[in-house]
Amino acid sequence: MYFVPHAAAAAVPIKICFVDDRSGAAADTGKLSLEGVELAIDQFNAAGGANGHKAQLVAYDGKTDPQLSATYAQRCAEDDHALLILGGDPTAPAAAMIPIAEDNRIPLFILAATADRLTQPVMPYVFRFGPDSTQEAQAVADLLATQQFKRVALVACSATSGIDYLRAITAALDKRNIPIVIEQTYDINAVDLSPQLANVRNAKPDVVVVIPYPADGARVLRTAQQLGMSLPTVVVRTVLMETLRKLAGDASDGVVTPNTVDISRADVKLLFSHLDTRYGPHQPTLYSVISYDAARVALAIASQPSVLQRLEAGDIAAARQNFRDDVERIGTFEGVQGRKGATYRFTARNHQGPAGDNWYVYTQVTEKGTRLVPANLNTFSPKK
């Protein structure tokens, strides 16, 4: 329990910690997520904060290292006296922060990390704002069914997130009665992926679904190109990361991916206009959108009297507890992620925010990997 003098109460900040990967294999995710958080906090502070309380951001670079991410999360809880932690785009660092959040009873808002197990079963202090593997896999299966693909090849990295997603997409395709003709896995550090891709080619699928990390995903696409494969290809959200597309170059052109950024929405256009003005041009990727929604929700809950009064009294443990309780009482609400009408829902029994339909649009890679545009589904179909 931490106390501050009563005279200084009006100056007590709403302290938010951010722990994510701004260097390392998943640097794109953390950089973009931090931008969404910074924008939300700046807008909150420019509007006067909450009863004179301004938000204060403490940001750490987890470097795509689970142990380092856990260490920074511990610092957020013990040294920084933060109200909550935002972060967790890759699965491994997100998972490493969960025990810290639970042990220290500090709310953790996970962003884009997909593994189902991060919010199943429900843990008291852990909430997620991005769709999980099962939700995204269902979006992929829906796309393949709509486009009438009949023979699917799955190519997945053997990292935890890859295996989790592989399980989810297998179940989703089974529900849609879409046959899997071949399944190939590989180590993310493997240099030569030609054996796996040759096996895929020989199985004669009519579509390939790739579940990679960034650098190895580029190797998969380039290897397929070198082997003369020109099959319709879905890559999971990893292809939204600039790292993968830069490494893959024109081998990524035509790839389709599920995305939760509907650029036709006026509020989404406005958000990206703000991001472009402050940070430079942005492609329509989901990382800044998820973090912006998460930060806005965090600031709205931190502004509640039940939380502010505890902050003013210097009782950070009670403030965190009340914050956590208020998240579970939100119920259903709409953010800027997803199509119009998409909703989040948090309750005592559900800490996986994205709920119901309308979450996904489909995005396509063009111009040697440099642009993301709405997918042309008229041409994304089995080759005759």
N, C-alpha and C positions, 0 to 999 in steps of 0.2 A: 504494500500500500504506500502510495507516494503523496505527500501533502505539499501544497503551495500556500503562501500567505494569502489571506482573503483580499488584501488590497490589490494583488496582482491577478485576481480571478479573471477580469475582463480580457486580459492579454493571453490567457491560456490558449495555445493553438490546438487545432484538430490535427494530430500528427498521423500521417499515413505513410507506411513503408511500402516500397516497391522493390521486389527481388525478382529479377528475370535476366535473360541471357542476351547481353548486348555485344558479346564477342563469343567466339567459338562457333560450333556447327550451326546453331540456331540463332545467330545474332540478329537476323532480320526480325524475328518475332518479338524479341525484347525491345529493340529500338522502336518499332512501330507501336508496340503496346505502351511504352513510356510516353510517346507523343500523345496518345489518346488520354492518358491520365493527366499529363501536364495541361492539356487544353481544358479538360473538365475542371481542374483545380483553379486555373487562371480565371475561367468564367465565373466560378463560384466566388472567388475572392474579389473580382471586379464588381460583383453584385452586392458586396458588403459582407459576405460570409454569413454566419449564423449568430445573430445577437452580438455582433462585434468579434466573434471568434473566426479567425482566418484559418484556412487549411495550410498545413506545412508538409511538404513532401521530402522524404528521405529515400534516396534511390541507390541500389546496389546492383552491380553486374555479377550475376551468378556464373557467367562464362560457360554455360552448358555443362556445369560440374555439379552433380547432386550434393556432394559433401560441402562444397563451398556455398551452395544455395542454402543448405540447412544451417550452416554457421551464420550466414547473414540473417536468416530468419530468427535465430536465437538472439542475435544482436538487436534486431527490431523489438523483440519481446522484452529483453532484459535491460539493455543499455539505452535504447531510443525511447522506450516507454510509449511505443506507437499504439494507436487504437486498433489498427488492423494491418494486415499484410495483403498487398495485391501482387499477383505474379503467377508464374507457372504456365508457360506455353508448351515446352516439351514435357513429356510425361515423367521422365526420370527425376528431373529437378523438382517438379511439382510433388511427386510422391515423397521425396526426401524432406519436404517442408511440412508434410502433414503431421508427423509425430511431434514436431516442434510446436505447431499450432495447438494440438490437443494437450500436450503436457503443460504449456504455458497459458492455456485458455485464452488465446488470442485469435480472433476471427481471421480466416484465410480465404480470400476470394481468388480461386483458381480461374485462369483466363481460358486459353485455347487448348490446353492439354486434353487429349481425347480419351485415354483409357477409361473404360467403364468403371473399373475398380476404385477410381479416385473418389467417387461419390456413392459407391455401392459396396458395403452397406453405408447408411447415413452415419456420419461422424458429427458430433455436436458443433464443432467450430469450422468445418470445411464446407464451402459452397462453390459451385462452378457456374460460370457465365457462358461458356462455349458449349456447343453440342458435343455429345460423347461419341464414341466409336459406333455404337449401335444406331444412333440417330443418323450419322453421316452414311453409314453402310446402307441403311434403308433408302436414303436419297439416291445412292448409286444404283441400287437394285431397281428402284422405281424408274430411273432414267433408262436402264438397259431393257426393262420390260416395255416401256413406252416406245422405245426405238426398235423393238422387235429383234434384239440380239438373242441368239440361241445357243452359242458355244463360247463360254467364257474361260479365259486363261487368267490365273492369279499369280502375280509375281510380288513377293513381299520380303522385306529385310527381316532378319531374325531378332532384331531388337524387341524389347518388351512391347513398345507401342505397335510395332509391325505385327507381332503375333496376336495381340489383342484385337487389332483391326481385322486380321485374317479370320479370326473366329467370328467376328461380327458380320463380315461380308458373306462368309459361307452360310451363316444362318439366314441372312436376308435374301440371298439368292435361292436358297432352298424353299423359303416361303413363297417366292415368286415362280417356283418350278423352272428355274433357269439352270441348265446343266453346267457344271464346271468340268472342262475337258482336261485341264492340267493345272497343277499347283506347284510353283517353284519358290523356294526360299534361298536366301544368300546372306552371308556375313557382310555387314556394312563396310568392312575394311577390305573386302575382296577386290582385287584389281581386274581380274578377268571374269566377266559375266557371260561370255559367249556360250559356255555349255548350257546354262539355264535358258538363255534366249533361243538357242538352237532347238532345245527341247520344246519350247513354246511354239516356235515356227512349225515344227514337225507335227504338233498336235492339231494343227489347222483350226484354231479358234477363229471366231468372227469379231472378237473384241478382247483387248487386254486391259486388265485393271492392275495398276502398279501401286504398291504401298511402301514408299521409301522414306529415308532421311534425305537431306538435300544433296550432298555430293554423290552418294551412291545412286540416287534417283537420276541424276544427270548421266551417270555411267550406264544405267539401264537403257535410257532413251537413245544415247549415242551408239550403244552396242546394237540395239534393234535397227537403227538406221544403217549401220555398217553391214548388217546381215541382210539388208534389202527388205526388211519388214516394213510394210506400210499399213498396218492394221489400225482401225479406230482404237484410240487409247484413252482410258480414264486414269488420271493420277490423282490420288487423294490430295487433301488441301496443302500438302507439302509443296506442290508445284506453284502455289501462290508466293512462295518465298523467292526473292530475287536471286539468291545464291544458286538455287537449282537451275533456274532458267538461264542465268548467265553462263553457267558451266555447260548446259546442254545446247545452247544456241538454237539453230534452226531444227535440231532434233526434237525440240519441245513444241514446235509449231503444230497446231491442230489438236493438241492435247486438250481434253475437257476435264473440268474439275467441279465438284460441288462447292458453292460459296454462299456465305450468308450476308453478302453485301448486295442489296438491290439498289443499283445506282439510279433507277427510275424514280425512287422516292425523293420528294423535295427535301425532307429533313436530312437524308443521307447526302444529297448533293451539297447542302449547306455545310454539313460536317466536313466533307472533303475539301470544300472551298476554304474553310478555316485552316485545315491541315496544310493545304497547298500554300496558302499565304504565309504561314509561319515556318514551314519546314521545307518547302519546295514541292514539286509535282509528286503526286501519289498515284499508284495503281490501286484499283478497287479490291484490296485485300481485307480480310476480316479482323486482323490483329488490332488495329487502332479502334475499330468499331466495338469490338468486345470490351476492350479496356475502358473506352469512353463510357459505355453503359455501366460497367462495374463501378467506375469512379463516381459517376453521378448518383448511383444508388447508395454507395458508401457515404457520400456527402449529405444526401437527403436524410439518411438514418442518423448520422452523426449530429445533425441539426435538431433532432428531437430532444425535448426537455429532459427525458429520462436519461439520455446520454450526456448532454451538456452539463447538467447539474452535477453529475459524478466527476466530470472533467474539472469543473470549477472547484470541487472539493478536493481535488488531487487524488481521487480514488480510482486509479486506472483499471484495477481489477473489476470493480463494479461497472465502470463505463463499458468495458469490453463485454461483460456479461449482458448488460442491457442492450448493447448494440446487437449482439448475437440473437437475443430474444426477439428484437424488433425485426431482424431479417426474416425470421420464421413467420412473423405476423404480416408480412407484406401481402401475401396472396398473389394474385395475377396482375401483371402490369406489362406495358409495352415500352420497348426501347427503340434504338435505331438499327439493331441487328435484325436480319430476316426480311421477308416480304411484309408489306402492310398487313397488319392483323396478327403477325407473329407475337406471341406473348411469352414472358418469363413467368415462372411460378415457384415460389419457395414456401414450404410449410415445415412443420416439425418432422414430417415423415418424408419430405422430399427436398434435397439440397442440390438437385440437378436443375438449374434454372430454365433452360429452353424447354418449352412444353408445347405439345400439339403440332399443328400443321403450319405451313407457310414459312418455314425457316430457310428453304434453299432455293437459290437460282443456280444456273449453270454458266460457268465462265470458260472461255477458250483462249489459248495462248496463240499469239500471232507475232509477226515481224521479228523473227529470229529470237524469240523469247522475251522481247522488250515490252510487249503490250498485252494486257488482259482485256478482253472484250466479251460482251454477251455471246454465248455459244450459238452458232448457227446449227440448230438441231435438224434442219432440213437436209443437211449433208452428212450428219453424224448417224450413220446407219450401216448395216452389214453390206460388205462389198458384194456385188453381183458376180 
